[in-house]
């Protein structure tokens, strides 16, 4: 269908420059903005740092686009300027720390060492009982963000053996470490008191009390909760940032958030938790990761992403209850555990193709890479078949060569049907023959 439409609507040579210019202009700001990244690499560190920071903010949603990161930062300031400031500080400190530790420059430039710092900075501010503009909170923020590259590098050295990503595991470890070390009664950095979630179903909640508008709003709110935000405006800007990079990412983010919302209803979760997006953010991340980022997008992997999102919602329910007993938040542990499980599955279906980490990009680029790889394999296979067919007629006029290996002598017999033959005896000198050269002359 797509191929036929493209062929029927191909522009003529006169129309090509007019039609290609708008697409090229749009292509400069969509996808991963590769040309912008290449230009920034040639500039000074003062220009490179903002690009790394904004890409790091966007990499929380698997987006490698500085404009998308800028839109997300605007959404964070709409939610809470104090949270946004802590998130930017955490991203900056984590990125500079990666430079100082001598981490891979390419990985730093695309934001791989910044996104965990973003979440650490925001969530430390979210869970602080001191509220906004408590400036002493910068101290644990800077320290924990500085440790993000250390934990990331350590986990990557282990996960690379299976070619697996580390996702937000450094963020989960460091935030839980900070909250467990301080607690609700700390005199300087008190945390929000997290009560054990012993019961899931609330008696006051019923099907009749459901608010349909709030259920619809819970989808963008669930996407916003990836950054700890419960504002639908923030979630809408995050979805717009995903759309700018990849429509596939935007669609799967909404699909995953909706799947988490329906799973929460099926498990009789608190309506308040569903409305505030607490059931959607982990499922949204899982659906994005499986639906086109680490797998090439096909209808099979699309269904696999939906199943992973539902599985992640169940994981969210179990993890939140277990972590609340320790007075710790669930963070993104459900997303990390469920997605790693789905990345470790093996399948004989060619359509379920997991990409190597070295080539992972946004879904449209992953699909393009897979098509090019498949086309090159087919071309190479057809070229090998053609060379074999060309070699067959030439073999008819060539002499037949037979090797007969004896105990200490290698006898090479060269015979032709209508020609004279010549026999050469070669004696091995060192117990094994290093090379045999045959010169056959035909008279």
C-alpha positions as MATLAB code, in Angstrom:
seq = 'XXXXXXXXXXXXXXXXXXXXXXXXXXXXXXXXXXXXXXXXXXXXXXXXXXXXXXXXXXXXXXXXXXXXXXXXXXXXXXXXXXXXXXXXXXXXXXXXXXXXXXXXXXXXXXXXXXXXXXXXXXXXXXXXXXXXXXXXXXXXXXXXXXXXXXXXXXXXXXXXXXXXXXXXXXXXXXXXXXXXXXXXXXXXXXXXXXXXXXXXXXXXXXXXXXXXXXXXXXXXXXXXXXXXXXXXXXXXXXXXXXXXXXXXXXXXXXXXXXXXXXXXXXXXXXXXXXXXXXXXXXXXXXXXXXXXXXXXXXXXXXXXXXXXXXXXXXXXXXXXXXXXXXXXXXXXXXXXXXXXXXXXXXXXXXXXXXXXXXXXXXXXXXXXXXXXXXXXXXXXXXXXXXXXXXXXXXXXXXXXXXXXXXXXXXXXXXXXXXXXXXXXXXXXXXXXXXXXXXXXXXX';
ca = [
       0.000    0.000    0.000;
       2.693    2.516    0.957;
       4.907    1.568   -1.963;
       2.132    1.986   -4.507;
       1.134    5.349   -3.066;
       4.719    6.562   -3.206;
       5.071    5.481   -6.820;
       1.817    7.078   -7.899;
       2.647   10.399   -6.274;
       6.264   10.777   -7.248;
       6.976   14.400   -8.161;
       8.382   15.308  -11.503;
      11.882   16.682  -11.930;
      10.597   20.232  -12.044;
       8.580   19.810   -8.851;
      11.284   17.992   -6.878;
      13.152   21.022   -5.520;
       9.927   22.747   -4.383;
       8.595   19.600   -2.671;
      11.869   18.487   -1.132;
      12.745   21.806    0.508;
       9.874   21.774    3.070;
      10.604   18.154    3.945;
      14.295   18.924    4.368;
      13.468   21.914    6.554;
      11.182   19.796    8.733;
      13.804   17.041    8.826;
      16.279   19.447   10.437;
      14.128   19.608   13.589;
      12.599   16.110   13.715;
      14.110   12.731   14.430;
      17.436   12.916   16.228;
      18.576   16.235   14.642;
      21.766   14.574   13.475;
      23.033   17.550   11.499;
      22.628   19.784   14.517;
      24.528   17.265   16.639;
      27.371   17.098   14.125;
      27.606   20.891   14.078;
      27.595   21.117   17.876;
      30.472   18.617   18.146;
      32.710   21.064   16.275;
      31.934   23.877   18.691;
      33.309   24.717   22.100;
      32.244   23.031   25.320;
      30.079   26.033   26.220;
      27.831   25.279   23.228;
      28.048   21.502   23.629;
      26.803   21.479   27.226;
      23.302   22.942   26.580;
      22.815   20.487   23.722;
      23.873   17.588   25.964;
      21.610   18.788   28.775;
      18.489   19.100   26.623;
      19.164   15.767   24.940;
      19.636   14.232   28.387;
      16.280   15.587   29.558;
      14.607   14.082   26.483;
      16.438   10.748   26.765;
      14.195    9.888   29.728;
      11.568    9.183   27.032;
      14.097    7.556   24.620;
      14.245   10.764   22.578;
      17.510   12.126   21.181;
      16.345   15.597   20.194;
      17.353   18.865   21.922;
      14.184   20.669   20.835;
      12.105   17.894   22.394;
      14.144   18.335   25.555;
      13.442   22.072   25.500;
       9.698   21.445   25.212;
       9.848   19.025   28.144;
      11.724   21.606   30.238;
       8.981   24.143   29.480;
       6.418   21.594   30.655;
       8.391   21.024   33.851;
       8.426   24.765   34.587;
       4.666   24.840   34.065;
       4.306   22.118   36.682;
       6.767   23.439   39.257;
       9.743   25.759   38.606;
      11.586   24.369   41.635;
      11.336   20.816   40.330;
      12.444   21.933   36.864;
      15.454   23.777   38.301;
      16.534   20.710   40.259;
      16.103   18.544   37.177;
      18.287   20.827   35.060;
      20.898   20.955   37.816;
      20.936   17.171   38.095;
      21.319   16.797   34.315;
      24.156   19.325   34.188;
      26.057   17.823   37.123;
      25.648   14.279   35.775;
      26.879   15.317   32.319;
      29.898   17.253   33.642;
      30.730   14.343   35.938;
      30.733   11.997   32.928;
      33.165   14.345   31.130;
      35.461   14.375   34.160;
      35.348   10.577   34.472;
      36.397   10.217   30.840;
      33.283    8.440   29.648;
      32.528    7.908   25.974;
      32.116   11.311   24.299;
      29.557   10.040   21.808;
      27.389    8.649   24.607;
      27.666   11.930   26.514;
      26.731   14.004   23.458;
      23.442   12.123   22.943;
      22.446   12.473   26.598;
      23.045    8.940   27.843;
      24.810   10.252   30.945;
      22.282   12.981   31.662;
      18.814   11.460   31.849;
      19.341    9.641   35.151;
      20.541   12.908   36.658;
      17.352   14.565   35.410;
      15.152   12.102   37.262;
      17.341   12.139   40.375;
      17.154   15.926   40.626;
      13.394   16.104   40.061;
      12.408   13.237   42.339;
      14.629   14.393   45.200;
      12.689   17.660   45.083;
       9.329   15.875   44.689;
       9.818   13.640   47.742;
      11.297   16.383   49.943;
       9.049   17.359   52.846;
      10.603   20.845   52.968;
       8.634   21.961   49.918;
       9.859   24.349   47.249;
      12.889   26.639   47.358;
      14.708   24.814   50.112;
      18.166   25.656   48.784;
      20.038   23.176   50.970;
      18.438   20.461   48.859;
      20.997   21.252   46.177;
      23.606   19.422   48.257;
      22.124   15.901   48.042;
      20.981   16.677   44.502;
      24.514   17.485   43.346;
      26.037   14.540   45.187;
      23.565   11.947   43.899;
      23.652   13.345   40.365;
      27.433   13.225   40.440;
      27.196    9.503   41.220;
      24.921    8.781   38.246;
      27.776    8.254   35.722;
      29.581    6.058   38.239;
      26.594    3.762   38.728;
      25.752    3.899   35.016;
      29.260    2.872   33.989;
      29.317    0.043   36.527;
      25.936   -1.326   35.430;
      26.802   -0.949   31.742;
      29.897   -3.104   32.151;
      27.634   -5.910   33.380;
      24.658   -5.375   31.073;
      26.872   -5.106   27.980;
      27.638   -8.823   28.229;
      24.032   -9.456   27.158;
      23.809   -6.305   25.011;
      21.136   -4.874   27.316;
      20.454   -1.254   28.271;
      20.572   -0.087   31.873;
      17.439    2.089   31.507;
      16.786    4.096   34.694;
      18.336    1.623   37.118;
      20.912    4.194   38.354;
      18.089    6.614   39.145;
      16.148    3.929   41.032;
      19.182    2.915   43.064;
      20.285    6.426   43.993;
      16.847    7.858   44.822;
      15.913    4.864   46.968;
      19.333    5.124   48.621;
      18.764    8.801   49.439;
      15.232    8.312   50.774;
      16.216    5.278   52.847;
      19.233    7.114   54.279;
      17.281   10.245   55.282;
      13.674    9.261   56.007;
      10.742   11.311   57.239;
      12.351   12.323   60.552;
      15.635   13.687   59.173;
      16.401   17.164   60.619;
      17.899   18.609   57.408;
      16.489   16.605   54.502;
      13.179   15.107   55.652;
      11.264   13.039   53.104;
       7.566   12.543   52.524;
       6.273    9.801   54.786;
       5.282    6.832   52.605;
       2.684    4.653   54.295;
       2.396    0.898   53.625;
      -0.133    0.139   50.923;
      -1.774   -2.872   52.586;
      -5.094   -2.651   50.764;
      -5.620   -1.950   47.091;
      -9.365   -1.490   46.781;
     -10.946    1.559   48.378;
     -14.498    1.142   49.592;
     -15.555    4.610   48.448;
     -14.534    3.867   44.844;
     -17.070    2.290   42.538;
     -17.862    2.112   38.862;
     -20.596    4.717   39.279;
     -18.162    7.205   40.818;
     -15.791    7.059   37.849;
     -15.208   10.361   36.065;
     -14.879    9.814   32.317;
     -13.172   13.196   31.632;
     -10.589   12.468   34.315;
      -9.997    9.020   32.828;
      -9.198   10.632   29.474;
      -6.930   13.159   31.167;
      -5.137   10.357   33.007;
      -3.496    9.322   29.724;
      -1.372   12.488   29.262;
      -1.025   12.765   33.043;
       0.438    9.246   33.096;
       3.018   10.316   30.515;
       3.851   13.366   32.631;
       4.320   11.195   35.716;
       7.487    9.833   34.119;
       8.975   13.133   35.355;
       6.892   13.124   38.551;
       4.368   15.664   37.191;
       0.588   15.339   37.487;
      -0.404   18.277   35.284;
      -2.155   17.407   32.009;
      -0.498   20.438   30.395;
       2.923   19.057   31.218;
       1.900   15.655   29.875;
       0.588   17.306   26.707;
       3.877   19.117   26.108;
       5.794   15.883   26.661;
       3.603   14.159   24.078;
       4.234   17.063   21.700;
       7.972   16.617   22.265;
       7.652   12.920   21.431;
       5.637   13.749   18.304;
       8.359   16.135   17.170;
      10.912   13.336   17.286;
       8.778   10.353   16.254;
       5.007    9.855   15.834;
       5.523    6.190   16.732;
       6.976    7.132   20.109;
       4.061    9.480   20.799;
       1.487    6.840   19.900;
       3.068    4.131   22.041;
       3.402    6.515   24.981;
      -0.348    7.156   24.896;
      -1.069    3.468   24.307;
       1.050    2.397   27.259;
      -0.453    5.005   29.570;
      -3.968    3.954   28.544;
      -3.089    0.287   29.080;
      -1.867    1.080   32.586;
      -5.069    3.005   33.295;
      -7.296    0.096   32.193;
      -5.143   -2.353   34.161;
      -5.612   -0.193   37.238;
      -9.382   -0.298   36.770;
      -9.254   -4.075   36.324;
      -7.284   -4.430   39.545;
      -9.718   -2.166   41.427;
      -7.050    0.428   42.130;
      -7.767    3.722   43.824;
      -9.440    6.156   41.453;
      -7.188    8.906   42.747;
      -4.066    6.933   41.804;
      -5.487    6.320   38.339;
      -6.436    9.980   37.812;
      -2.986   11.168   38.879;
      -1.266    8.876   36.368;
       0.484    6.610   38.854;
      -0.703    3.574   36.902;
       0.360    4.915   33.519;
       3.950    6.118   33.554;
       5.738    2.765   33.909;
       3.525    1.177   31.266;
       4.131    4.129   28.939;
       7.897    3.685   29.191;
       7.648   -0.083   28.640;
       5.404    0.328   25.620;
       7.799    2.859   24.069;
      10.859    0.672   24.675;
       9.365   -2.455   23.105;
       7.256   -0.685   20.473;
       9.944    0.467   18.088;
      13.021    1.523   20.094;
      14.763   -1.767   20.870;
      12.649   -3.849   18.494;
      11.965   -3.002   14.867;
       8.343   -1.911   14.729;
       6.057   -4.521   13.152;
       2.532   -5.578   14.020;
       4.020   -8.436   16.051;
       6.234   -6.146   18.128;
       3.333   -3.706   18.421;
       1.272   -6.416   20.126;
       4.318   -7.377   22.181;
       4.594   -3.770   23.382;
       0.949   -3.765   24.450;
       1.409   -7.028   26.352;
       4.528   -5.620   28.013;
       2.588   -2.512   29.075;
      -0.116   -4.633   30.708;
       2.489   -6.826   32.367;
       4.248   -3.702   33.633;
       0.978   -2.484   35.190;
       0.740   -5.694   37.185;
       4.386   -5.273   38.128;
       3.591   -1.728   39.274;
       0.873   -2.977   41.608;
       3.117   -5.599   43.178;
       6.223   -3.421   43.389;
       4.436   -0.430   44.925;
       2.972   -2.600   47.690;
       6.321   -4.239   48.425;
       8.306   -0.996   48.363;
       5.776    0.857   50.527;
       6.485   -1.588   53.352;
      10.048   -0.202   53.332;
       8.718    3.384   53.098;
      10.189    3.655   49.569;
       8.549    4.718   46.315;
       8.178    2.343   43.393;
      10.001    4.793   41.085;
      10.573    3.097   37.714;
      11.506   -0.333   39.061;
       8.459   -1.953   37.371;
       9.437   -0.506   34.001;
      13.042   -1.693   34.283;
      12.178   -5.216   35.414;
       9.344   -5.864   32.969;
      11.138   -4.393   29.943;
      14.347   -6.294   30.628;
      12.319   -9.500   30.773;
      10.765   -8.761   27.378;
      14.154   -7.894   25.898;
      15.566  -11.239   26.983;
      12.934  -13.353   25.228;
      13.994  -15.504   22.274;
      11.833  -16.008   19.223;
      12.145  -17.734   15.860;
       9.787  -15.208   14.256;
      11.866  -12.960   11.961;
       9.499  -10.031   12.552;
      10.420   -9.957   16.259;
      13.900   -8.586   15.736;
      15.797   -6.987   18.628;
      18.373   -4.486   17.464;
      21.941   -4.269   18.778;
      22.411   -1.357   21.154;
      24.996    0.175   18.848;
      22.377    0.880   16.148;
      19.330    1.722   18.282;
      17.670    4.996   17.298;
      14.106    6.274   17.007;
      11.531    3.818   15.511;
      11.406    5.222   11.976;
      15.183    5.177   11.691;
      15.304    1.641   13.129;
      12.832    0.469   10.498;
      14.839    2.182    7.758;
      18.032    0.535    9.017;
      16.361   -2.883    9.011;
      15.139   -2.421    5.425;
      18.584   -1.377    4.230;
      20.203   -4.299    6.025;
      17.728   -6.731    4.514;
      18.230   -5.260    1.033;
      22.024   -5.526    1.329;
      21.760   -9.145    2.471;
      19.515   -9.994   -0.485;
      21.877   -8.232   -2.899;
      24.869  -10.067   -1.491;
      23.043  -13.384   -1.695;
      22.013  -12.798   -5.318;
      25.566  -11.749   -6.186;
      26.960  -14.956   -4.713;
      24.438  -17.032   -6.665;
      25.336  -15.185   -9.867;
      29.059  -15.740   -9.376;
      28.475  -19.449   -8.756;
      26.438  -19.749  -11.951;
      29.152  -17.967  -13.951;
      31.809  -20.270  -12.528;
      30.032  -23.456  -13.627;
      30.542  -23.067  -17.455;
      34.204  -22.200  -16.955;
      34.829  -25.399  -15.027;
      33.961  -27.525  -18.087;
      37.106  -26.459  -20.002;
      39.435  -26.656  -17.005;
      41.536  -29.711  -16.055;
      40.331  -31.864  -13.200;
      42.569  -31.671  -10.141;
      42.700  -34.530   -7.665;
      44.737  -34.666   -4.454;
      45.845  -37.989   -3.047;
      47.484  -37.789    0.380;
      49.776  -40.656    1.410;
      51.871  -41.143    4.501;
      54.870  -39.013    3.534;
      54.082  -37.932   -0.006;
      51.392  -35.754   -1.525;
      50.600  -36.740   -5.089;
      48.860  -34.206   -7.286;
      47.388  -35.544  -10.510;
      46.196  -33.185  -13.186;
      44.247  -34.769  -16.011;
      42.352  -33.542  -19.045;
      40.111  -35.538  -21.342;
      41.921  -34.784  -24.627;
      45.172  -33.262  -23.344;
      48.437  -34.593  -21.901;
      48.830  -34.903  -18.142;
      51.680  -34.115  -15.852;
      52.203  -35.504  -12.312;
      54.132  -33.785   -9.558;
      55.297  -35.435   -6.385;
      55.902  -33.188   -3.446;
      57.547  -34.537   -0.298;
      56.692  -32.979    3.086;
      59.747  -31.722    4.933;
      58.564  -30.610    8.405;
      55.848  -33.218    9.037;
      53.029  -31.058    7.562;
      52.591  -29.378    4.226;
      52.539  -25.582    4.430;
      51.540  -24.939    0.822;
      51.077  -26.768   -2.449;
      51.513  -25.062   -5.725;
      50.571  -26.750   -8.951;
      51.632  -25.589  -12.375;
      49.584  -27.353  -15.048;
      50.500  -26.779  -18.635;
      48.386  -28.004  -21.507;
      49.948  -28.872  -24.803;
];
